[in-house]
Amino acid sequence: MEILWWLAPPVVVTVVAMAWVTWAGERRGQVDREVAVERLARALRQESPGQKVPGPAATRPRDRSTGIAVRPSRGE
């Protein structure tokens, strides 16, 4: 049992942090539903990096992976 005393400080810190987050969370006000919907709509309208027009390198069709590594032939 004595060997488990090293767990006491992390457990105490965790419990104190959980209590503080619970207390701090209660003081925080609710966001208006309309404001939340407007924020979501604004975020969805923004262009993400995945939506950019692909360049010439991205238009090349990918080779189907067979799971086996094959070296290309030398063309001799």
N, C-alpha and C positions, 0 to 999 in steps of 0.2 A: 504494500500500500504506500509505503514511503517513496517508492520510485515514481509514483504518479503525481507528486507535488509539483513537478515541472509543468504540468498541465494547468495548474491553478491560475497563473497570470493571464494566459491567453483566454481562458474561459471567462474570467472577470472582465477583461477588455471587451470581449464579444458581447457579454450581457449588457455592459454599460453602453456600448455602441448601439445595440438594439433598442435600448430604452430611449436613448437620445434621438434616434431616427423616428421612433414612434411619437415622441413628444414634438419634434420639429415638423413631422408630417401633419399633425393635427392643426397646427397654426396656419398651414398653407391653404389658401382659398381654392375653391373649385373654379375651373376654367369654364366660361360660358360655352355652351354647345355650339352656338353660331360662330364664335371666335375660333373654336377648335376646327370646325368644318372649313372655315376660310383659310386657316393655316395649312390644313391638309391639301386643299385645292391648290394653293400657291406652291406648295412643295411638289405636287404632282405635275404642275405645269412646267417646272424647271427642267431643262434638258440634262439628263444624266450622261456620264461618259459612255455608257453602253448604247446610247441612242444616236451617237454620232455617225455620220455617213462613212461607211468603210472605204478605206483607200485601196489602191491596186493590189497590195499584198493580201488584203483580207478577201478579195474576190476569188482567189485561187481555191478550187475545191480541195478539201482535206482528204488525205489518203485514209482508207479504212484501216483501223488498227487491228492486227491479227494477234497481238500479244507476243509476237516473236520478233526479235531484233534481227533485221536483215541489212547487211551492208550493200550499198549500191554497187553495181558492176562497174568496172573501169572502162568499158567500151573498147577493149582491145580486139 
